């Protein structure tokens, strides 16, 4: 395949691609990775790193700085993942522990993003490091998975709600591999009317009390710290907003 980027042709038949040195040295290195993904040039191999060879023979690994552009300038595979996640979360029962990472992992695997990200050499980037550890088809009956199900429950995968007791067992046993096993347990328990629950954030934010609280707040001045504090306390009582988190 021949891609023309400005006045610079890029000759790519199989990976690694041969890129002109001037393109490699330019500030467009991150765009080069995206272009390779857009036109289907991402390597099929799962072995990192994604290597780029210049026409003078210099070999460069993918620059981690530019792996972060995959969300800000998303290629089709990422668009599919984000649309899938947004639609799934909109309909989900957010009171199930681990439900958001469960849905994210499902969409991640359905979009085959792990192969894409690993092919680009971006699995070491902080945006993708944890996701790349997730096994899309884990052996949930294995001894390792069983230990993770016992010692690293679904709530541990909820960054905002995970207790400190999750840190050591989840990290030591590398339980991210079995995320889909653990969170599927929580989903199944909820469907059976069993298991724990946590704050249902959508119900809370859409509650009548929260709406009344916000309407109350705009009626008051917030020019000073005292006025802001006074408005908050008054509106807390007037709207009875404390009932919303107890109910959700």
N, C-alpha and C positions, 0 to 999 in steps of 0.2 A: 504494500500500500504506500501511496505517496501523499503526504499531507503538506500543504503549503501554509506556513505561518508567517504572514507578512511576505517578505522577500526570501525567506529561508525555507527551503524544502526539507522535509524530514522523511528519510527512507526507512520504512519499517516493513519487514516481511514476517519475521518471528522475533520474539524477545531474546536478548535485549535489543532495543532500538538504537539506530545510529543517528545521533543528533549533532548538528554543527556546533563547534566549540563556542561560537559567539552566542548561540542560544543558551547553552549551558551556563555561561558566565553572566547572562543577563538576569534581571530581577523577575523574569517570567518563568522561573523554574517550577513554581507551584502550578502555574497554568499549564505547563507541559505535561504534568502528571494528570491533570484533569482532561486535557485533550486526548491523551493516550486512552483514558477510560471511556470518553465519549465516543470515540470511533472504534471501540472494541479491541484495543491493542493491549489491554491488561493481560499479563501472563497467566496461562492456565495453571502453571505449577503453583503448589501451595508453599514452596520453599522460599522464605525471605532471604535477603532483601530484594526489592525491585531494583535492578541495576540498569543504569543508563551508560552507554558507551559512546564517547564522542568520536568524530571522524579521525582524530589523531590517536585514538586508542586509549584515552583516559577513561577509567571506570569510576563511576560515582554511584553511591547508594542513595536512595531517596532521602531528601532532606526533611527531617521531622517537622521543621517549621512550616512546611507547605502541606503536610498531611492535615493540618487544621483547616485548610480551605475547602475540604470536601463537604463540610456542612454549609459554609457561607456561599459556595458556588457549587451546589449539588448536581452531580450527574444523574441520569435517569434512574439508576439503581437506588440512589439515596432518596430521590423524590418518591419512588415506590415505597420505600421503607417508612418515610415520614408520613405519607398519606395513610398507609396501613396502620401505623401506630396511633395517629390522631383519631381515625375512625373507630378503632377498637376501644380506646380509652373513653371516647364519648359515650359508648353504650355499656361500658363495664360497671360492675358493682365495685366501686372504689373502697368499700369497706373490707374487702378481702385482703389479708396481709400478703404482700408480694405480688399483687395483681398487676401493677404497672410494669415492673421488670419482667413478669411472666409474658405480658402482651408484647413488650419490646423485643424479648428474645424470640418470640414466635415470628414477628415480622422480620427481624434480623435474619432468621434462618430461611424464611420464605423468599426473601429477596436475594438470598445467597450472598449477603454482604461480607461474610467472613472470608470467602474466597477472593472477593474483590479487594478488600482492605489488605489482606495478607499478600496478595499478588503485587500490590503497590508498595509493600514494605512498610506499611503504616501501623502494624499491630503493636509496635513499641511506643506509639504516640499515646499520650495520656487520654485522648478522646476515645481511643479504641482498645486500649490494653485489656481492660476487664471484659469487654464484649468478645474479644477474640479468644478468651479462655472458655467461653460457653460452648458446650458440646450440643450440636443440634439434634443428634440422635444418641443420647447418653444411655448407658446400661444402668437403669435405675435399680436393678436387682443385685448389682455388684456390692461387695462388702464396703467399698469406699463410699458408694452412693448411700448405702444404708446408714453409715456413720454420720454423713452430712445431713441426712434427713432427721436424725435424732439430735445432733449437736448444733446444727446451723439452720434453724427453722426459717420459714418464708419471711418473717418480719425482719430478719437480718439483711435481706436484700433491699429493704426500704431505707434509703440513706437518712431520711428525716426522722424515722421512728426506731431504727435499730438500737437496741440496748448495748452497753459496753461489753456485756457477756458474749456478744457475737464475735468480737474482734479476733481473739486468739483461735478458737476452734475453726472458724470459717477460713482464716488465712492459713493455718497449719495444715488443714486437710484439703486446701485448694478447692473449696466447695463451689466456686463459680462454675466449675466444669459441670456440676449437677444441678444448676439453677432450675432447669426445666422440670427435673424430678421433684424438687422441694416445693416449688411454687404450684405445680400441678396437684400436689397433695392438698395444699390449702384451698385451691379451687374446688376440688372434689369434696372436701369436708364441708365447705360452704354450701354446695349444692345439696348435700345431705342434711343440712340444717345443723351442722356441728362446727367445731373449731372456733378459734378466736376471731375477733373483728377489731378494726381500728377506725380512725376518723374517716368518714365519707366526705371528702373535701368538696365534691360537687354539690352534695346536698347542703353542706354548710354554707358555701358561698352563694347559693341560690335561695337560701332560706328567707322567709319574710322578715325575720328579725334582723338579719344583716342588711337587707334593703332599707328597713326603717332606720337602722343605725346610721347608714350613710346619708340618708335624706336629712336626718337630724343634724349631722355634723356640718353640712353645708349651710345651715342656718346660723351658725355661730362663728365668731371671730377667732382666728388662730394667730394673731399678731405677736403674742408673747407666749412664753412657755406656760405661764399660769392659765392664760385663756385656752390654750390647747388642752391642757390637763383638765380644766373645768368642763370644757365641751365634751371630752371623752367620757368623763365620769357621769355627766348629766345624760348623755345619749345612751350610755350603758344601761342606765336605769329606765329611761323612757322607752327604749326599744325592747328591753328584756333580752338583749343579745346573748346573754349567758345561757339561755335555754337552747340555742342552736347547737353549740358543740356537745351539750349533754345528749341531745336527741340524735345527732349524727355520729 
